Amino acid sequence: KDSHLLPNLTLGFQVYNAFSSDQFTLWSTLLWLSGKMEPLPNYNCQKQTKSAAVIAGTTSAFSAEIGTLLELYKTPQVSYGPFDPMLSDEDQFPSLYQMAPKDSSLAHGMVSLLLHFGWTWVALFISDDLKGEQFLRDLKAELVKNGICVALTEKLPDTKTMYGPSDIAFMSRIRVSSANVHILHGEAGTLITVDLAAEFFLTTGKVWIMAAKWDIVTSEMNHMLHSFHGSFSFSPHKGAIPGFQHFLKTVDPSHYPEDFYFPKLWLHLFHCSPAGSLCGKISNCPENTSFEIVSGVIDMLTMSDSSYFIYNAVYALAHVLHNMLIQKSEMGSSEDTDQPRLLPWQVKLSQYQVMHWKLTASMIINAQVSFGHMPHYDIHNAVNFPAGLGLLVKVGDASLSPQTPRSVCSQGCGLGFWKVPQEGRPVCCFACVFCPEGHISNQTDAAQCVPCPTHEYPNSERTRCLPKVVTFLAYQDPLGMALACTALCLSALTAAVLGVFVRHQHTPIVKANNRALSYILLISLTFCFLCSLLFIGRPNTATCTLQPIAFGLVFTVAVSTVLAKTVTVILAFKVTAPGRRMRRLLVSGAPNFIIPSCSLIQLTLCGVWLGTSPPFVDSDTHSEHGHIIITCNKGSVTAFYCGLGYLGSLALGTFMVAFLARNLPDTFNEAKFLTFSMLVFCSVWLTFLPVHHSTKGKVMVVVEVFSILASSAGLLGCIFAPKCYILLTRPEENWPHV
């Protein structure tokens, strides 16, 4: 009838019994899923459309049992039973939604009632299950905090048979308890024993404070001397349902002739038959018969907790189906609109966790499919009347929303802060200081901040430690990939230059300045480019050990080769008179001994380095926030700078020698190119030193690789680019006229 909610559509339903037996529970669930008289797993034999969802919740155990099967069929379940944290596990029950609120503040509400009346000596009767254990921990913590003592703690078994040996012992313990206030908490199944004990083992003078499905318990209060007379019951706050009271007072079976349940209900309550029913010789009911005049123990006008949550569950599903049908009609064809169909796995309540539906023009109920935080309880008083009618009368409520006035010198420190005493002021006065870097505080009013382990780092709020991410200059990183590709391309280019020189080995420009030294220099430059690859990728013992050896030796060979070429130029142009001693040095190839001599010194330094304090794999946990950088520790810093200093001295000496020979005249004199190449080489490594000291982590490795590539490219370009230009584009200049 609502034009704004499923207009022109009627929600159908099927009702199944919830047996208190695992076997029957699974059997009836499979029966419904398959649609046959006998369960047929994995098949749906129903001719009509399947139901879109299941509303269940007699107990949390029942919802869990059928939930396991329903998840296999992707069928959502809305539970109207008491909230159970086990059912809120989204990994195990992703399609199960609880309508009842969490009872995390129930213990606080009960203790507030005890303090209101000044009751400090209580007995506890708690169900023997996980939910009961959690409530018992919360309740005892509140009791200790407020100075209330526990006289007796009794675990309630889930009774299967009446009047067993354990029941008799339990009943006797209730009577001998010295506490006059009993707190009772449990599922419906655990309350049978308590109900029987209260009815047949009269314990007057005891006040019960209860929280459970009390519509089951109070239905047994058929006399004024019942032990629960005058007890208190905590239930989640229920909003008023517009038109519900008027419906109950005016409903009549004649208004719903197709409903077979009404005649049975009328017969059970009024012992008469509604007009027009086929109930044999039973007398017809008077015309004014209504729920308002029901005699006995049932209060038909008061809605129970379960009924209220069922009402909300139906409306929640109705709104979800309404929104989904609108979306389907907007995206589909007109045929879909005429005969809408929704399969169970298409119903996603998680998309509508917060829903607003209008109950009256002046009242909007904001309902969540899983009520998370609603610390508001109605307190009812159980009252027995002479006619045998037991009623739950609302006498108050417990809400955590009103704030108690505070009187403190300093507000409490929240998570991520710690208390710092203020000099000259009382201990109650302190300042809240944010935890320093690397420390956290995961509790309020912390006296000290706790440091995070080395492999973890604090979050931005300084409330918990997070695992650090292991990182290094990997080949998959854009920067690592770019450097690796550059190294390979430059090494390939150097090999190509070497091929050009070999092809033109008999030309004057190649033979000038010692052809063999040119070959050695090109080969060493190729290895210079390739040795940079040792610095990229995850460091290990082998790469960390090879880095100083490869870097030191190949660059020493390259620089000493440039020095040998420079000395060759000087000897060739300065020592021209026949028979002079230096001329014999040039003819005998003495400059070629420069390379092994210089390399031997560098090899000795590397050997001492590796023998005393070799490099090793290390982790840097401080350079980058939230990261553990895997690096190669240099080991001996002195040995590292000795090798680097020797290479720098060799390069500086080579530059000075080449600078002195830059103006020697000749057609193929490469002294100027050697001078400029060493100038570039020295500039790169002089820039490297301060930058290397100011960087850490992956950036330091990037600087090292870039310096290797830049200095090697400087030698290659400055020395061999002019010669390749002549060999490839100006071959006539390779044979100058005399």
DAJOUR-V899318 format. One record per residue. N is the residue number from 1. PHI is phi in whole degrees, 0 to 359 (none if undefined). PSI is psi in whole degrees, 0 to 359 (none if undefined). OMEGA is omega in whole degrees, 0 to 359 (999 if undefined). Layout:
BEGIN
n->(N | N)
phi->(PHI | PHI)
psi->(PSI | PSI)
omega->(OMEGA | OMEGA)
END
This chain:
BEGIN
n->(1 | 2 | 3 | 4 | 5 | 6 | 7 | 8 | 9 | 10 | 11 | 12 | 13 | 14 | 15 | 16 | 17 | 18 | 19 | 20 | 21 | 22 | 23 | 24 | 25 | 26 | 27 | 28 | 29 | 30 | 31 | 32 | 33 | 34 | 35 | 36 | 37 | 38 | 39 | 40 | 41 | 42 | 43 | 44 | 45 | 46 | 47 | 48 | 49 | 50 | 51 | 52 | 53 | 54 | 55 | 56 | 57 | 58 | 59 | 60 | 61 | 62 | 63 | 64 | 65 | 66 | 67 | 68 | 69 | 70 | 71 | 72 | 73 | 74 | 75 | 76 | 77 | 78 | 79 | 80 | 81 | 82 | 83 | 84 | 85 | 86 | 87 | 88 | 89 | 90 | 91 | 92 | 93 | 94 | 95 | 96 | 97 | 98 | 99 | 100 | 101 | 102 | 103 | 104 | 105 | 106 | 107 | 108 | 109 | 110 | 111 | 112 | 113 | 114 | 115 | 116 | 117 | 118 | 119 | 120 | 121 | 122 | 123 | 124 | 125 | 126 | 127 | 128 | 129 | 130 | 131 | 132 | 133 | 134 | 135 | 136 | 137 | 138 | 139 | 140 | 141 | 142 | 143 | 144 | 145 | 146 | 147 | 148 | 149 | 150 | 151 | 152 | 153 | 154 | 155 | 156 | 157 | 158 | 159 | 160 | 161 | 162 | 163 | 164 | 165 | 166 | 167 | 168 | 169 | 170 | 171 | 172 | 173 | 174 | 175 | 176 | 177 | 178 | 179 | 180 | 181 | 182 | 183 | 184 | 185 | 186 | 187 | 188 | 189 | 190 | 191 | 192 | 193 | 194 | 195 | 196 | 197 | 198 | 199 | 200 | 201 | 202 | 203 | 204 | 205 | 206 | 207 | 208 | 209 | 210 | 211 | 212 | 213 | 214 | 215 | 216 | 217 | 218 | 219 | 220 | 221 | 222 | 223 | 224 | 225 | 226 | 227 | 228 | 229 | 230 | 231 | 232 | 233 | 234 | 235 | 236 | 237 | 238 | 239 | 240 | 241 | 242 | 243 | 244 | 245 | 246 | 247 | 248 | 249 | 250 | 251 | 252 | 253 | 254 | 255 | 256 | 257 | 258 | 259 | 260 | 261 | 262 | 263 | 264 | 265 | 266 | 267 | 268 | 269 | 270 | 271 | 272 | 273 | 274 | 275 | 276 | 277 | 278 | 279 | 280 | 281 | 282 | 283 | 284 | 285 | 286 | 287 | 288 | 289 | 290 | 291 | 292 | 293 | 294 | 295 | 296 | 297 | 298 | 299 | 300 | 301 | 302 | 303 | 304 | 305 | 306 | 307 | 308 | 309 | 310 | 311 | 312 | 313 | 314 | 315 | 316 | 317 | 318 | 319 | 320 | 321 | 322 | 323 | 324 | 325 | 326 | 327 | 328 | 329 | 330 | 331 | 332 | 333 | 334 | 335 | 336 | 337 | 338 | 339 | 340 | 341 | 342 | 343 | 344 | 345 | 346 | 347 | 348 | 349 | 350 | 351 | 352 | 353 | 354 | 355 | 356 | 357 | 358 | 359 | 360 | 361 | 362 | 363 | 364 | 365 | 366 | 367 | 368 | 369 | 370 | 371 | 372 | 373 | 374 | 375 | 376 | 377 | 378 | 379 | 380 | 381 | 382 | 383 | 384 | 385 | 386 | 387 | 388 | 389 | 390 | 391 | 392 | 393 | 394 | 395 | 396 | 397 | 398 | 399 | 400 | 401 | 402 | 403 | 404 | 405 | 406 | 407 | 408 | 409 | 410 | 411 | 412 | 413 | 414 | 415 | 416 | 417 | 418 | 419 | 420 | 421 | 422 | 423 | 424 | 425 | 426 | 427 | 428 | 429 | 430 | 431 | 432 | 433 | 434 | 435 | 436 | 437 | 438 | 439 | 440 | 441 | 442 | 443 | 444 | 445 | 446 | 447 | 448 | 449 | 450 | 451 | 452 | 453 | 454 | 455 | 456 | 457 | 458 | 459 | 460 | 461 | 462 | 463 | 464 | 465 | 466 | 467 | 468 | 469 | 470 | 471 | 472 | 473 | 474 | 475 | 476 | 477 | 478 | 479 | 480 | 481 | 482 | 483 | 484 | 485 | 486 | 487 | 488 | 489 | 490 | 491 | 492 | 493 | 494 | 495 | 496 | 497 | 498 | 499 | 500 | 501 | 502 | 503 | 504 | 505 | 506 | 507 | 508 | 509 | 510 | 511 | 512 | 513 | 514 | 515 | 516 | 517 | 518 | 519 | 520 | 521 | 522 | 523 | 524 | 525 | 526 | 527 | 528 | 529 | 530 | 531 | 532 | 533 | 534 | 535 | 536 | 537 | 538 | 539 | 540 | 541 | 542 | 543 | 544 | 545 | 546 | 547 | 548 | 549 | 550 | 551 | 552 | 553 | 554 | 555 | 556 | 557 | 558 | 559 | 560 | 561 | 562 | 563 | 564 | 565 | 566 | 567 | 568 | 569 | 570 | 571 | 572 | 573 | 574 | 575 | 576 | 577 | 578 | 579 | 580 | 581 | 582 | 583 | 584 | 585 | 586 | 587 | 588 | 589 | 590 | 591 | 592 | 593 | 594 | 595 | 596 | 597 | 598 | 599 | 600 | 601 | 602 | 603 | 604 | 605 | 606 | 607 | 608 | 609 | 610 | 611 | 612 | 613 | 614 | 615 | 616 | 617 | 618 | 619 | 620 | 621 | 622 | 623 | 624 | 625 | 626 | 627 | 628 | 629 | 630 | 631 | 632 | 633 | 634 | 635 | 636 | 637 | 638 | 639 | 640 | 641 | 642 | 643 | 644 | 645 | 646 | 647 | 648 | 649 | 650 | 651 | 652 | 653 | 654 | 655 | 656 | 657 | 658 | 659 | 660 | 661 | 662 | 663 | 664 | 665 | 666 | 667 | 668 | 669 | 670 | 671 | 672 | 673 | 674 | 675 | 676 | 677 | 678 | 679 | 680 | 681 | 682 | 683 | 684 | 685 | 686 | 687 | 688 | 689 | 690 | 691 | 692 | 693 | 694 | 695 | 696 | 697 | 698 | 699 | 700 | 701 | 702 | 703 | 704 | 705 | 706 | 707 | 708 | 709 | 710 | 711 | 712 | 713 | 714 | 715 | 716 | 717 | 718 | 719 | 720 | 721 | 722 | 723 | 724 | 725 | 726 | 727 | 728 | 729 | 730 | 731 | 732 | 733 | 734 | 735 | 736 | 737 | 738)
phi->(none | 274 | 287 | 257 | 220 | 47 | 297 | 62 | 233 | 238 | 277 | 269 | 203 | 233 | 247 | 235 | 287 | 257 | 290 | 274 | 210 | 299 | 296 | 290 | 297 | 294 | 295 | 291 | 292 | 296 | 299 | 291 | 294 | 274 | 76 | 243 | 290 | 243 | 300 | 229 | 302 | 72 | 231 | 236 | 260 | 283 | 282 | 275 | 294 | 290 | 295 | 276 | 200 | 239 | 250 | 216 | 152 | 303 | 218 | 293 | 297 | 296 | 298 | 292 | 294 | 284 | 297 | 298 | 287 | 296 | 296 | 294 | 265 | 56 | 254 | 288 | 232 | 250 | 262 | 257 | 281 | 301 | 296 | 227 | 301 | 298 | 283 | 272 | 286 | 289 | 289 | 272 | 231 | 290 | 247 | 249 | 232 | 258 | 273 | 286 | 282 | 294 | 259 | 294 | 258 | 294 | 299 | 297 | 295 | 295 | 295 | 298 | 293 | 298 | 293 | 298 | 265 | 76 | 273 | 237 | 226 | 229 | 244 | 245 | 235 | 237 | 294 | 271 | 208 | 296 | 295 | 295 | 298 | 295 | 296 | 296 | 295 | 296 | 293 | 297 | 297 | 292 | 295 | 296 | 297 | 255 | 72 | 257 | 258 | 255 | 275 | 204 | 237 | 237 | 271 | 266 | 283 | 279 | 289 | 254 | 235 | 275 | 60 | 280 | 301 | 292 | 295 | 298 | 295 | 294 | 299 | 291 | 289 | 296 | 288 | 269 | 297 | 282 | 275 | 264 | 239 | 245 | 258 | 237 | 214 | 178 | 283 | 299 | 296 | 278 | 269 | 298 | 297 | 297 | 296 | 294 | 296 | 291 | 274 | 256 | 242 | 299 | 233 | 288 | 86 | 257 | 256 | 257 | 245 | 240 | 205 | 181 | 278 | 283 | 295 | 286 | 289 | 291 | 293 | 268 | 277 | 257 | 207 | 289 | 268 | 298 | 296 | 276 | 298 | 85 | 282 | 248 | 231 | 260 | 220 | 303 | 298 | 244 | 279 | 287 | 258 | 301 | 83 | 290 | 297 | 295 | 297 | 294 | 282 | 248 | 293 | 213 | 303 | 294 | 285 | 228 | 295 | 278 | 267 | 287 | 284 | 298 | 301 | 295 | 294 | 297 | 293 | 289 | 273 | 248 | 57 | 210 | 249 | 296 | 297 | 90 | 274 | 259 | 247 | 72 | 269 | 290 | 294 | 284 | 282 | 297 | 292 | 270 | 292 | 207 | 296 | 292 | 248 | 293 | 257 | 116 | 253 | 255 | 262 | 282 | 268 | 256 | 280 | 281 | 300 | 298 | 296 | 294 | 289 | 296 | 302 | 295 | 296 | 297 | 290 | 298 | 295 | 298 | 291 | 297 | 298 | 299 | 294 | 291 | 293 | 296 | 297 | 293 | 291 | 288 | 265 | 260 | 268 | 291 | 296 | 297 | 288 | 292 | 232 | 291 | 225 | 233 | 277 | 304 | 287 | 273 | 277 | 246 | 290 | 297 | 284 | 231 | 297 | 250 | 234 | 241 | 232 | 268 | 264 | 220 | 292 | 248 | 220 | 241 | 261 | 266 | 246 | 256 | 299 | 241 | 297 | 271 | 226 | 212 | 283 | 221 | 236 | 268 | 255 | 250 | 246 | 281 | 235 | 256 | 249 | 303 | 287 | 90 | 267 | 258 | 239 | 254 | 259 | 289 | 242 | 173 | 213 | 239 | 227 | 269 | 290 | 296 | 266 | 282 | 302 | 248 | 223 | 226 | 286 | 227 | 295 | 299 | 275 | 279 | 294 | 90 | 237 | 223 | 277 | 245 | 299 | 262 | 297 | 81 | 237 | 299 | 294 | 286 | 256 | 207 | 248 | 265 | 245 | 295 | 301 | 291 | 301 | 86 | 236 | 223 | 218 | 258 | 215 | 284 | 53 | 286 | 282 | 216 | 271 | 260 | 287 | 282 | 301 | 299 | 272 | 229 | 219 | 283 | 285 | 295 | 274 | 60 | 251 | 204 | 264 | 247 | 292 | 283 | 269 | 284 | 217 | 194 | 284 | 268 | 293 | 283 | 293 | 303 | 290 | 296 | 294 | 295 | 294 | 295 | 296 | 297 | 297 | 293 | 296 | 292 | 293 | 294 | 296 | 296 | 296 | 294 | 298 | 298 | 295 | 297 | 293 | 294 | 294 | 251 | 293 | 264 | 277 | 299 | 291 | 279 | 288 | 294 | 60 | 74 | 297 | 296 | 295 | 296 | 298 | 298 | 294 | 295 | 294 | 294 | 293 | 300 | 290 | 298 | 295 | 289 | 293 | 293 | 292 | 294 | 271 | 256 | 99 | 292 | 296 | 220 | 299 | 294 | 293 | 295 | 284 | 285 | 305 | 292 | 293 | 297 | 298 | 294 | 287 | 293 | 286 | 294 | 298 | 296 | 291 | 293 | 293 | 298 | 297 | 296 | 295 | 294 | 297 | 299 | 297 | 296 | 295 | 289 | 257 | 270 | 249 | 252 | 286 | 293 | 86 | 284 | 296 | 294 | 295 | 295 | 295 | 294 | 294 | 283 | 78 | 300 | 300 | 291 | 282 | 297 | 297 | 294 | 295 | 294 | 293 | 296 | 296 | 295 | 295 | 295 | 298 | 294 | 296 | 296 | 300 | 291 | 280 | 264 | 215 | 288 | 295 | 209 | 286 | 225 | 239 | 256 | 258 | 240 | 292 | 241 | 294 | 80 | 229 | 250 | 265 | 275 | 228 | 261 | 285 | 292 | 77 | 279 | 293 | 298 | 296 | 298 | 285 | 294 | 296 | 292 | 293 | 296 | 297 | 293 | 296 | 296 | 293 | 294 | 297 | 296 | 297 | 295 | 295 | 293 | 294 | 292 | 259 | 290 | 258 | 292 | 276 | 172 | 291 | 251 | 285 | 259 | 298 | 295 | 294 | 295 | 297 | 293 | 296 | 289 | 296 | 295 | 300 | 294 | 296 | 298 | 281 | 290 | 288 | 298 | 300 | 293 | 293 | 297 | 287 | 265 | 243 | 217 | 68 | 294 | 296 | 296 | 293 | 298 | 297 | 298 | 295 | 296 | 295 | 298 | 292 | 293 | 292 | 293 | 295 | 297 | 296 | 296 | 289 | 289 | 270 | 255 | 298 | 298 | 292 | 295 | 298 | 290 | 295 | 263 | 243 | 233 | 296 | 293 | 282 | 284 | 232 | 293 | 283 | 276)
psi->(348 | 120 | 347 | 0 | 110 | 58 | 139 | 21 | 146 | 133 | 121 | 169 | 160 | 142 | 128 | 147 | 144 | 91 | 144 | 55 | 131 | 320 | 312 | 329 | 309 | 323 | 313 | 327 | 315 | 325 | 316 | 318 | 322 | 334 | 20 | 168 | 334 | 140 | 134 | 89 | 146 | 7 | 148 | 108 | 13 | 135 | 325 | 173 | 142 | 155 | 147 | 336 | 169 | 132 | 116 | 172 | 27 | 318 | 159 | 328 | 320 | 315 | 323 | 320 | 311 | 335 | 326 | 319 | 318 | 327 | 326 | 327 | 6 | 41 | 122 | 149 | 131 | 119 | 130 | 3 | 181 | 147 | 136 | 123 | 332 | 324 | 347 | 5 | 105 | 338 | 322 | 323 | 73 | 342 | 23 | 131 | 132 | 132 | 333 | 148 | 162 | 144 | 35 | 335 | 8 | 318 | 318 | 320 | 319 | 318 | 324 | 322 | 320 | 317 | 327 | 320 | 357 | 27 | 119 | 8 | 106 | 159 | 143 | 132 | 106 | 143 | 145 | 73 | 180 | 320 | 320 | 321 | 318 | 316 | 322 | 320 | 315 | 318 | 315 | 323 | 318 | 322 | 314 | 321 | 328 | 11 | 30 | 134 | 152 | 122 | 326 | 138 | 119 | 130 | 130 | 121 | 157 | 98 | 132 | 327 | 148 | 146 | 44 | 173 | 322 | 328 | 316 | 317 | 322 | 318 | 322 | 328 | 330 | 319 | 328 | 359 | 131 | 347 | 140 | 358 | 122 | 130 | 127 | 128 | 125 | 172 | 171 | 322 | 330 | 351 | 353 | 315 | 316 | 320 | 315 | 319 | 320 | 332 | 321 | 344 | 84 | 126 | 74 | 157 | 0 | 135 | 126 | 134 | 115 | 157 | 105 | 200 | 79 | 352 | 334 | 317 | 311 | 343 | 343 | 1 | 79 | 15 | 158 | 340 | 13 | 144 | 335 | 0 | 127 | 6 | 167 | 142 | 131 | 127 | 151 | 145 | 134 | 131 | 160 | 139 | 114 | 130 | 357 | 314 | 318 | 324 | 315 | 326 | 336 | 355 | 144 | 141 | 334 | 337 | 340 | 69 | 337 | 352 | 108 | 347 | 329 | 314 | 320 | 320 | 318 | 321 | 322 | 322 | 319 | 355 | 41 | 171 | 133 | 156 | 132 | 357 | 159 | 71 | 28 | 227 | 8 | 138 | 151 | 150 | 150 | 161 | 329 | 16 | 128 | 171 | 341 | 337 | 24 | 130 | 153 | 216 | 2 | 128 | 99 | 343 | 352 | 124 | 132 | 169 | 314 | 317 | 322 | 319 | 328 | 318 | 313 | 323 | 318 | 316 | 326 | 314 | 322 | 318 | 322 | 313 | 321 | 311 | 321 | 322 | 324 | 314 | 320 | 321 | 327 | 328 | 338 | 195 | 179 | 333 | 321 | 327 | 323 | 317 | 78 | 140 | 134 | 123 | 154 | 319 | 353 | 345 | 107 | 97 | 337 | 338 | 346 | 48 | 324 | 114 | 146 | 121 | 147 | 122 | 319 | 174 | 337 | 9 | 124 | 125 | 123 | 102 | 138 | 144 | 321 | 96 | 112 | 312 | 105 | 69 | 63 | 119 | 144 | 135 | 120 | 152 | 123 | 122 | 132 | 138 | 158 | 329 | 359 | 12 | 123 | 126 | 150 | 108 | 127 | 125 | 354 | 187 | 159 | 116 | 138 | 1 | 321 | 134 | 131 | 135 | 142 | 148 | 91 | 153 | 319 | 138 | 148 | 150 | 130 | 188 | 140 | 358 | 162 | 154 | 128 | 116 | 144 | 127 | 134 | 6 | 161 | 164 | 339 | 348 | 124 | 168 | 143 | 118 | 135 | 137 | 141 | 173 | 132 | 4 | 156 | 166 | 110 | 21 | 155 | 152 | 45 | 138 | 330 | 154 | 146 | 130 | 145 | 150 | 165 | 323 | 10 | 165 | 153 | 150 | 176 | 333 | 354 | 38 | 340 | 161 | 136 | 146 | 138 | 151 | 126 | 129 | 160 | 172 | 92 | 160 | 335 | 340 | 145 | 319 | 318 | 320 | 320 | 316 | 319 | 317 | 321 | 317 | 317 | 319 | 317 | 323 | 322 | 322 | 320 | 320 | 324 | 319 | 319 | 322 | 321 | 317 | 321 | 321 | 325 | 37 | 339 | 4 | 154 | 322 | 332 | 321 | 334 | 148 | 32 | 99 | 321 | 322 | 326 | 318 | 315 | 319 | 318 | 320 | 318 | 325 | 325 | 315 | 332 | 316 | 318 | 330 | 342 | 338 | 339 | 339 | 351 | 146 | 173 | 122 | 143 | 179 | 320 | 311 | 322 | 327 | 322 | 335 | 305 | 324 | 309 | 313 | 312 | 316 | 312 | 324 | 328 | 318 | 317 | 313 | 320 | 330 | 318 | 320 | 318 | 320 | 321 | 316 | 323 | 318 | 316 | 315 | 327 | 329 | 334 | 330 | 86 | 342 | 134 | 144 | 356 | 153 | 317 | 332 | 323 | 328 | 319 | 316 | 323 | 355 | 31 | 326 | 337 | 342 | 349 | 320 | 307 | 327 | 311 | 321 | 326 | 321 | 315 | 323 | 323 | 316 | 319 | 321 | 318 | 320 | 309 | 332 | 332 | 303 | 81 | 162 | 156 | 163 | 130 | 163 | 132 | 111 | 3 | 341 | 316 | 132 | 127 | 11 | 147 | 112 | 122 | 119 | 171 | 114 | 135 | 347 | 250 | 112 | 325 | 314 | 322 | 313 | 336 | 313 | 317 | 323 | 321 | 316 | 321 | 320 | 319 | 319 | 320 | 318 | 320 | 320 | 317 | 318 | 317 | 328 | 322 | 334 | 13 | 333 | 12 | 132 | 137 | 161 | 317 | 29 | 119 | 19 | 323 | 319 | 322 | 321 | 313 | 323 | 318 | 332 | 316 | 317 | 311 | 324 | 319 | 314 | 335 | 326 | 329 | 321 | 306 | 324 | 321 | 324 | 333 | 0 | 159 | 164 | 219 | 330 | 323 | 321 | 321 | 319 | 318 | 312 | 318 | 321 | 320 | 313 | 318 | 315 | 321 | 318 | 327 | 316 | 316 | 313 | 317 | 327 | 317 | 343 | 314 | 321 | 318 | 326 | 316 | 317 | 325 | 330 | 333 | 65 | 336 | 334 | 350 | 347 | 77 | 150 | 140 | none)
omega->(181 | 181 | 181 | 182 | 181 | 181 | 179 | 177 | 178 | 179 | 174 | 182 | 172 | 182 | 178 | 176 | 176 | 182 | 177 | 181 | 180 | 182 | 181 | 178 | 180 | 181 | 182 | 179 | 177 | 178 | 179 | 183 | 183 | 179 | 180 | 176 | 174 | 181 | 178 | 185 | 175 | 179 | 176 | 185 | 182 | 178 | 179 | 181 | 179 | 175 | 185 | 183 | 179 | 173 | 184 | 177 | 176 | 174 | 177 | 178 | 178 | 179 | 179 | 182 | 180 | 179 | 178 | 178 | 183 | 178 | 178 | 180 | 179 | 180 | 181 | 179 | 176 | 184 | 177 | 181 | 179 | 182 | 179 | 181 | 180 | 182 | 180 | 177 | 185 | 177 | 181 | 181 | 182 | 183 | 179 | 184 | 183 | 179 | 182 | 178 | 174 | 179 | 182 | 180 | 181 | 180 | 179 | 179 | 179 | 179 | 177 | 177 | 178 | 180 | 180 | 181 | 179 | 179 | 183 | 182 | 190 | 172 | 185 | 176 | 189 | 178 | 184 | 177 | 184 | 179 | 177 | 178 | 180 | 178 | 180 | 178 | 180 | 183 | 180 | 178 | 178 | 180 | 179 | 181 | 184 | 175 | 178 | 186 | 181 | 179 | 185 | 174 | 184 | 176 | 182 | 177 | 176 | 190 | 176 | 180 | 181 | 173 | 173 | 180 | 180 | 179 | 181 | 179 | 180 | 180 | 181 | 180 | 177 | 186 | 184 | 180 | 181 | 179 | 179 | 178 | 180 | 175 | 185 | 181 | 179 | 175 | 184 | 182 | 181 | 185 | 181 | 180 | 180 | 180 | 179 | 180 | 182 | 184 | 186 | 175 | 188 | 180 | 179 | 180 | 178 | 177 | 180 | 173 | 194 | 174 | 178 | 177 | 190 | 174 | 176 | 184 | 185 | 178 | 180 | 183 | 186 | 173 | 188 | 182 | 178 | 185 | 181 | 178 | 180 | 181 | 179 | 180 | 177 | 176 | 178 | 182 | 180 | 176 | 180 | 178 | 183 | 176 | 185 | 180 | 180 | 178 | 182 | 183 | 186 | 184 | 181 | 181 | 181 | 179 | 183 | 184 | 182 | 183 | 182 | 185 | 184 | 178 | 179 | 180 | 179 | 180 | 181 | 185 | 189 | 179 | 178 | 183 | 176 | 182 | 177 | 181 | 181 | 183 | 174 | 186 | 181 | 183 | 178 | 181 | 175 | 183 | 184 | 181 | 178 | 180 | 184 | 184 | 179 | 177 | 180 | 192 | 186 | 175 | 186 | 185 | 179 | 182 | 179 | 178 | 182 | 181 | 180 | 180 | 175 | 178 | 179 | 180 | 179 | 181 | 177 | 178 | 180 | 180 | 178 | 179 | 179 | 181 | 180 | 178 | 176 | 178 | 181 | 179 | 179 | 183 | 185 | 181 | 179 | 178 | 178 | 181 | 181 | 180 | 183 | 176 | 177 | 177 | 186 | 183 | 175 | 182 | 182 | 180 | 182 | 178 | 183 | 183 | 177 | 182 | 177 | 173 | 189 | 177 | 174 | 181 | 184 | 185 | 176 | 176 | 177 | 186 | 174 | 177 | 173 | 182 | 183 | 187 | 180 | 186 | 182 | 183 | 171 | 178 | 180 | 176 | 180 | 184 | 177 | 178 | 183 | 182 | 180 | 180 | 177 | 182 | 171 | 184 | 179 | 181 | 180 | 177 | 178 | 181 | 178 | 183 | 178 | 182 | 176 | 179 | 182 | 176 | 182 | 177 | 179 | 177 | 181 | 179 | 180 | 179 | 181 | 179 | 174 | 185 | 176 | 181 | 179 | 185 | 177 | 180 | 180 | 183 | 178 | 181 | 183 | 177 | 178 | 184 | 179 | 182 | 181 | 180 | 179 | 181 | 179 | 172 | 183 | 176 | 181 | 179 | 180 | 178 | 179 | 173 | 183 | 179 | 176 | 174 | 184 | 184 | 179 | 179 | 181 | 174 | 185 | 179 | 181 | 181 | 178 | 181 | 180 | 179 | 179 | 179 | 178 | 183 | 177 | 180 | 185 | 177 | 181 | 178 | 178 | 181 | 178 | 179 | 179 | 180 | 179 | 178 | 178 | 179 | 180 | 179 | 180 | 177 | 176 | 177 | 178 | 177 | 177 | 177 | 177 | 177 | 177 | 181 | 179 | 180 | 181 | 186 | 182 | 179 | 183 | 185 | 177 | 182 | 181 | 177 | 172 | 182 | 181 | 178 | 177 | 178 | 181 | 181 | 180 | 179 | 180 | 177 | 176 | 178 | 176 | 178 | 183 | 181 | 177 | 179 | 177 | 182 | 182 | 182 | 181 | 181 | 173 | 184 | 182 | 182 | 179 | 179 | 182 | 183 | 182 | 181 | 182 | 181 | 183 | 185 | 185 | 178 | 175 | 177 | 181 | 183 | 179 | 175 | 176 | 177 | 179 | 177 | 179 | 178 | 178 | 178 | 182 | 180 | 182 | 185 | 182 | 184 | 185 | 183 | 179 | 176 | 179 | 187 | 181 | 177 | 178 | 176 | 180 | 182 | 182 | 179 | 181 | 179 | 181 | 179 | 179 | 185 | 180 | 180 | 180 | 181 | 180 | 179 | 179 | 178 | 177 | 179 | 178 | 178 | 177 | 179 | 181 | 181 | 183 | 183 | 185 | 175 | 180 | 180 | 183 | 178 | 179 | 184 | 187 | 187 | 182 | 182 | 177 | 182 | 170 | 184 | 177 | 183 | 173 | 176 | 185 | 183 | 178 | 178 | 179 | 179 | 179 | 182 | 174 | 178 | 179 | 178 | 178 | 178 | 178 | 178 | 178 | 179 | 179 | 177 | 178 | 178 | 181 | 179 | 180 | 179 | 179 | 184 | 187 | 186 | 179 | 186 | 169 | 184 | 184 | 177 | 181 | 182 | 180 | 179 | 177 | 179 | 182 | 179 | 179 | 175 | 177 | 181 | 181 | 180 | 180 | 185 | 173 | 175 | 182 | 187 | 180 | 180 | 180 | 180 | 186 | 181 | 179 | 175 | 183 | 181 | 179 | 178 | 178 | 179 | 179 | 181 | 180 | 179 | 178 | 182 | 183 | 181 | 178 | 178 | 177 | 178 | 182 | 184 | 185 | 185 | 191 | 180 | 178 | 181 | 178 | 178 | 180 | 183 | 187 | 185 | 181 | 183 | 180 | 178 | 178 | 179 | 184 | 177 | 180 | 999)
END
